[in-house]
């Protein structure tokens, strides 16, 4: 019941955003047609919208002190609305339209969903009264267009009607306190407020476009944009219901990209640039609304995780937070509109750009990517089945409570490299993913090529083993990379090699942290056990591992890593299989692979499965031998194929 109520509240909020956009455009169009200025209509609509969300907050908050303050704010908003059209001709009709919207909002708040028929009757009555007034006092065709526009506004308002959550103030406060203790909860609240404020400031720019096309064309444009936003929000909710997984933060970033591009295009003075910019910004805002709707459902799961399923107050908290966000956004936009009177249109443009940039920063700060959302879903599903998961709980605690950031830069770099530095992948069907028994990939190092190629081509999520020298101290990382990667490049000047080693070391320390690498202390047996412990914990959480088992210090290869084949392998990595089996009773799966640089090809071998019944020493030697044979076999096959193709 809680989940259904939460999803309904989220969908209603998304549709309400579309309805608010239409109402804003409609009142500006009416103001432009009646008073030759769109600005009074914009101010009135923002005041009406602020009153609407103020009434929603008042319905959910029953403390006397807060209600007194809300009453004072409501009086100030009414005064602003009256003063905005006090000296304009035909402003009385604007007051009629705004007053009808306020009465509709009051009926919506008081009646809620338990009296849908009565709310529908209120909407129908207001339509008849307003239509009669418009036909009696507005000139000619304008009256019919305004009456039709008000009918559409009524329809959108009815579809996006308020979905009140049962009164549970104490449980709402408990849920709020619990979520504020988490980094995910705090960053989501900032993201929500920033997105809503930016959306309201975007709407404040619409009055520039109102000067261009005729009233009918503007209403059609508004209906089109609002329909797209509402349809996308409903689709987002339906996808969440079917369990379809996508990354809401990436969708939000895509929407913000279109949003910012549209704002920059709107700085042009030509009607074409203004119209295209408004459409791009509107499409970006719709994508952001869909992403926020999905993130709201994710935060419901976070509340389940934090409160151990005692989340009766979360639906009320989600509704209260959404209403407060819309209230803050509307009031901010109203204040910015007053700056227009003093400083002109550029004040709104700069405010909208600044709000979009702030929104971008809040999205970059949100810690939960699609991977962690999926991990949270798996944890909650198994907890519902009564399965104990201390390792998953420990891992999720770190990402939900502590401050983390998603590796957006690395994801973007991976996206670009996959297209600019494409690879051929052979036998990828041999990769069989299993959430309960992850894969340990074994890949050649090949200088720097192996790590890059394997990361771009492995089709599953993975966490790499990284030598501890490049995970901790900058000076140590620089010395290690210079010795094994840059010193052998004798064709480069020595100063350039040291410079490159330093820069790569800086990037390596940051990158290994963002990739959640497992540090490997291979020269310290005591700390090496820490490596195995962290690795087994990661595998218990369903994480696949990527290991580069070559020994660069082997006697036969004193020059470092092999660049044309596979060098001698360490045998110590096989200890992981025995420790993993003793801890979980599961047989570790190793999957050899080889990255061939000349042909830019990556090939996968066959799984090597640990046998717990065999002698430990013999099993260690068998796994090492089979891994070496498979990797060398793949290297030879790819080299022979490359030479044949080269001759052709």
PEHU-V328779 format. One record per residue. N is the residue number from 1. PHI is phi in whole degrees, 0 to 359 (999 if undefined). Layout:
N|PHI + N|PHI
//
This chain:
1|999 + 2|298 + 3|294 + 4|297 + 5|295 + 6|296 + 7|296 + 8|296 + 9|296 + 10|295 + 11|297 + 12|298 + 13|296 + 14|294 + 15|293 + 16|297 + 17|298 + 18|294 + 19|294 + 20|297 + 21|297 + 22|296 + 23|300 + 24|296 + 25|296 + 26|297 + 27|292 + 28|294 + 29|297 + 30|297 + 31|296 + 32|294 + 33|285 + 34|268 + 35|239 + 36|66 + 37|213 + 38|276 + 39|297 + 40|301 + 41|296 + 42|297 + 43|297 + 44|297 + 45|295 + 46|296 + 47|294 + 48|298 + 49|296 + 50|298 + 51|297 + 52|299 + 53|284 + 54|296 + 55|294 + 56|296 + 57|297 + 58|297 + 59|293 + 60|266 + 61|246 + 62|247 + 63|282 + 64|296 + 65|299 + 66|291 + 67|294 + 68|296 + 69|298 + 70|295 + 71|296 + 72|295 + 73|296 + 74|298 + 75|297 + 76|296 + 77|295 + 78|297 + 79|296 + 80|298 + 81|296 + 82|291 + 83|292 + 84|297 + 85|238 + 86|295 + 87|254 + 88|259 + 89|287 + 90|64 + 91|290 + 92|300 + 93|293 + 94|295 + 95|298 + 96|296 + 97|297 + 98|296 + 99|297 + 100|296 + 101|295 + 102|294 + 103|298 + 104|295 + 105|295 + 106|295 + 107|296 + 108|299 + 109|291 + 110|282 + 111|274 + 112|64 + 113|268 + 114|283 + 115|229 + 116|299 + 117|296 + 118|293 + 119|295 + 120|298 + 121|294 + 122|298 + 123|298 + 124|295 + 125|297 + 126|299 + 127|297 + 128|296 + 129|295 + 130|295 + 131|300 + 132|296 + 133|296 + 134|296 + 135|294 + 136|278 + 137|245 + 138|278 + 139|282 + 140|41 + 141|296 + 142|300 + 143|299 + 144|294 + 145|295 + 146|293 + 147|294 + 148|295 + 149|297 + 150|293 + 151|296 + 152|297 + 153|299 + 154|297 + 155|297 + 156|296 + 157|295 + 158|292 + 159|294 + 160|259 + 161|299 + 162|298 + 163|247 + 164|290 + 165|269 + 166|308 + 167|299 + 168|207 + 169|302 + 170|297 + 171|289 + 172|296 + 173|296 + 174|297 + 175|295 + 176|295 + 177|297 + 178|294 + 179|288 + 180|292 + 181|283 + 182|258 + 183|295 + 184|298 + 185|293 + 186|294 + 187|292 + 188|294 + 189|298 + 190|296 + 191|298 + 192|297 + 193|296 + 194|294 + 195|294 + 196|292 + 197|295 + 198|297 + 199|295 + 200|292 + 201|291 + 202|297 + 203|297 + 204|295 + 205|279 + 206|297 + 207|293 + 208|293 + 209|287 + 210|298 + 211|282 + 212|267 + 213|274 + 214|289 + 215|301 + 216|297 + 217|297 + 218|292 + 219|294 + 220|297 + 221|299 + 222|296 + 223|298 + 224|296 + 225|297 + 226|292 + 227|296 + 228|298 + 229|298 + 230|294 + 231|297 + 232|293 + 233|294 + 234|295 + 235|297 + 236|300 + 237|295 + 238|293 + 239|297 + 240|296 + 241|293 + 242|279 + 243|83 + 244|288 + 245|259 + 246|214 + 247|269 + 248|292 + 249|290 + 250|293 + 251|297 + 252|297 + 253|295 + 254|299 + 255|299 + 256|293 + 257|298 + 258|296 + 259|300 + 260|295 + 261|300 + 262|297 + 263|296 + 264|295 + 265|291 + 266|290 + 267|289 + 268|294 + 269|266 + 270|272 + 271|301 + 272|296 + 273|297 + 274|297 + 275|294 + 276|296 + 277|299 + 278|294 + 279|293 + 280|296 + 281|296 + 282|294 + 283|295 + 284|297 + 285|296 + 286|295 + 287|296 + 288|296 + 289|297 + 290|296 + 291|296 + 292|294 + 293|298 + 294|292 + 295|295 + 296|297 + 297|290 + 298|296 + 299|293 + 300|296 + 301|293 + 302|298 + 303|296 + 304|299 + 305|294 + 306|287 + 307|264 + 308|55 + 309|74 + 310|273 + 311|242 + 312|301 + 313|268 + 314|289 + 315|299 + 316|296 + 317|295 + 318|298 + 319|292 + 320|295 + 321|297 + 322|298 + 323|295 + 324|296 + 325|298 + 326|294 + 327|295 + 328|299 + 329|298 + 330|294 + 331|294 + 332|299 + 333|298 + 334|295 + 335|294 + 336|294 + 337|298 + 338|292 + 339|292 + 340|299 + 341|296 + 342|266 + 343|239 + 344|91 + 345|295 + 346|300 + 347|296 + 348|293 + 349|299 + 350|293 + 351|295 + 352|294 + 353|296 + 354|297 + 355|296 + 356|294 + 357|294 + 358|299 + 359|299 + 360|300 + 361|295 + 362|291 + 363|293 + 364|297 + 365|272 + 366|286 + 367|274 + 368|263 + 369|271 + 370|300 + 371|297 + 372|284 + 373|296 + 374|295 + 375|298 + 376|295 + 377|300 + 378|297 + 379|298 + 380|294 + 381|297 + 382|286 + 383|294 + 384|297 + 385|273 + 386|82 + 387|270 + 388|283 + 389|220 + 390|297 + 391|291 + 392|296 + 393|297 + 394|297 + 395|294 + 396|292 + 397|304 + 398|297 + 399|270 + 400|270 + 401|270 + 402|269 + 403|281 + 404|220 + 405|229 + 406|285 + 407|280 + 408|299 + 409|296 + 410|294 + 411|296 + 412|294 + 413|298 + 414|297 + 415|299 + 416|291 + 417|295 + 418|299 + 419|263 + 420|273 + 421|229 + 422|290 + 423|231 + 424|269 + 425|243 + 426|246 + 427|60 + 428|291 + 429|292 + 430|283 + 431|275 + 432|248 + 433|280 + 434|218 + 435|299 + 436|272 + 437|214 + 438|295 + 439|262 + 440|250 + 441|281 + 442|243 + 443|231 + 444|290 + 445|275 + 446|54 + 447|64 + 448|264 + 449|290 + 450|302 + 451|301 + 452|291 + 453|295 + 454|295 + 455|293 + 456|281 + 457|248 + 458|296 + 459|279 + 460|243 + 461|295 + 462|206 + 463|237 + 464|275 + 465|281 + 466|233 + 467|303 + 468|299 + 469|298 + 470|256 + 471|249 + 472|240 + 473|262 + 474|294 + 475|296 + 476|295 + 477|297 + 478|296 + 479|297 + 480|294 + 481|292 + 482|295 + 483|295 + 484|262 + 485|245 + 486|255 + 487|298 + 488|294 + 489|278 + 490|291 + 491|286 + 492|263 + 493|300 + 494|301 + 495|297 + 496|295 + 497|296 + 498|295 + 499|297 + 500|295 + 501|298 + 502|295 + 503|293 + 504|295 + 505|297 + 506|299 + 507|293 + 508|295 + 509|296 + 510|293 + 511|294 + 512|296 + 513|292 + 514|291 + 515|273 + 516|57 + 517|294 + 518|267 + 519|289 + 520|243 + 521|261 + 522|280 + 523|261 + 524|227 + 525|304 + 526|293 + 527|286 + 528|297 + 529|296 + 530|296 + 531|300 + 532|295 + 533|296 + 534|296 + 535|293 + 536|296 + 537|298 + 538|296 + 539|292 + 540|295 + 541|271 + 542|89 + 543|272 + 544|283 + 545|245 + 546|236 + 547|239 + 548|246 + 549|275 + 550|291 + 551|257 + 552|288 + 553|260 + 554|299 + 555|301 + 556|286 + 557|219 + 558|290 + 559|268 + 560|103 + 561|290 + 562|290 + 563|254 + 564|243 + 565|199 + 566|239 + 567|278 + 568|295 + 569|263 + 570|295 + 571|263 + 572|294 + 573|296 + 574|290 + 575|301 + 576|303 + 577|296 + 578|293 + 579|295 + 580|296 + 581|292 + 582|296 + 583|277 + 584|240 + 585|77 + 586|252 + 587|269 + 588|294 + 589|248 + 590|259 + 591|234 + 592|292 + 593|208 + 594|220 + 595|253 + 596|258 + 597|291 + 598|303 + 599|261 + 600|48 + 601|229 + 602|237 + 603|236 + 604|254 + 605|266 + 606|254 + 607|298 + 608|246 + 609|258 + 610|294 + 611|251 + 612|290 + 613|275 + 614|279 + 615|297 + 616|304 + 617|293 + 618|297 + 619|292 + 620|300 + 621|294 + 622|295 + 623|296 + 624|297 + 625|295 + 626|295 + 627|296 + 628|295 + 629|296 + 630|294 + 631|293 + 632|293 + 633|298 + 634|297 + 635|298 + 636|294 + 637|299 + 638|292 + 639|292 + 640|297 + 641|296 + 642|295 + 643|295 + 644|297 + 645|294 + 646|292 + 647|292 + 648|293
//
